[in-house]
Amino acid sequence: MAQAGEAAAAPASASGRSVWAQLADRVNPAYDRPRLRPDVVVRGFTTTDGEAYYIAKSPSAGTYVRLGPDEQYLLALMDGSHQVADLMEAYVQRYQRFAFDRVVHLVHELRQQRFLVGEPRDAWGGLAAALARHTWTYRIDQVIQSYRYHEFPLTGLDGPLTALYRAGGWAAFTPPVLLLGAVLALVGAGLFVWELLFGDRDILRFRGSYTLGLLTFLALWTAVISLHELGHALTTKHFGCEVRRGGVMLYYGLPAFFTDTSDIWMAPRRARLLVSVAGMATIWALGGLAMLVVVWQPSSLLAPIAFQLALVAYVNNTLQLVPLLELDGYYLLIDWLEMPRLRARALAFIRAELWRKLKRRTPFSREERIFTVYGTLALLYSGLVLAAATYLWARRLQRLLADAWVQEGVGWRVLVIVVALAFGIPLLFGTALKLWQLARAVGRLLARLRPPHPARRGAPGAPDHRPAPARASGPAIARRRCAGPG
């Protein structure tokens, strides 16, 4: 059923028309009169190839869409006085081609992202969701999805972050401080590698205890990713953009932090790239300071803590550069390629369109080649990360429990068991989730490759009545910076 706008103005019904005919007019998307919210902001940009594009922002909803020049032209006509049919006519006159799917999809996307006056309503989708809630598979799927990705957001962060930037955060972006940070990061990286190769420090223990070492590591990791996200947020403020939300999230069953820096889409490409690298750069400089403490005070109580801090900064933090998960490296890649929502679009292409193109042996466009390579590598990397994380965390938990049993005191043992369960249960749940998703994906692939049953095939030469897929138009974009699981 079509999306119902603020008022889908159907033409006057003729006398004697049935109620079903009048209902058909009412739900016909061609009669909708889309009207843009008055606070919508649109800014124009140019790609490195010289192609124009636009980013539209709905401040009241906090949503963003990327538009082509033809979509921006249609956006300017959405004042509530034109029906969708009028938009299609204007499109044909200006661009000399009929694009019903493109216009309807754009209106649908804008309404879903709350760019248009009137709440989005999807009758069929709402009915299907209401019926699904009564099934046990739906409840299980909701639990799984919550463990895979679930946010615990904090809103209203923009005011405090603006105050922090004005109170002194701006100094971090002055040339002397930036140069000092770069020197610290480079010198610290060299000292860290030297200490790893020729030092004798046990990075897994603190004061002879593996339990204390792991707990210290987790505390440092929490502090580091908090500063990592603060680096993203302050850089976003440096370029005059908003940070509406942040908080904690579950990412495949493990805790992570995030800041929503989607507003940086309203800034030029260079600003987006700098925001992407700001979190890592902040922690690299912090790792350099930590290594100076290790070198100057090698026997102090702070030295093993500083070395663990450097370990988090130069290993865990640098892994954010890998672009195959939605971490900092991913946002650097999509800004470099200028392809928003790359991961979601690539995985969708791998699941469906890739197999059709391989069967038909049709040529691939540049975008489709990128989708194929990136989607394949992302799937392989996800499996590798799952296997490595399962192995490493299982070893950590095993050592943690073994270390607890040699300690005196029941309270200490209970604390260690609680920590082990807190990380072991999400680990097992996340592993089961990935195996379940893999089994479903393999099942879909086998079903797609299996030849259809003769009884289900149409008569030879019969036309194919399946609707053509709608062309993707005006994709919604977001940038939830995530300092991922350790």
Secondary structure, DSSP 8 states (H G I E B T S, - for coil): -----S-B------TT--HHHHHHHHT-GGGB--BB-TT-EEEEEE-TTS-EEEEEEETTTTEEEEE-HHHHHHHHT-BSSS-HHHHHHHHHHHHSS--HHHHHHHHHHHHHTT-BSS----HHHHHHHHHHTTSHHHHHHHHHHHHHEEEEEEE--HHHHHHHHHHTGGGGGSHHHHHHHHHHHHHHHHHHHHHHHH----TT-BTTBHHHHHHHHHHHHHHHHHHHHHHHHHHHHHTT----EEEEEEETTEEEEEEE-GGGGGS-HHHHHHHHHHHHHHHHHHHHHHHHHHHH-TTSTHHHHHHHHHHIIIIITGGGG-TTSSSHHHHHHHHHHT-TTHHHHHHHIIIIIHHHHHHHT----HHHHHHHHHHHHHHHHHHHHHHHHHHHHHHHHHHHHHHHHTSS-HHHHHHHHHHHHHHHHHHHHHHHHHHHHHHHHHHHHHHHHS---GGGS--TT----S-------S-EE--EEEE---
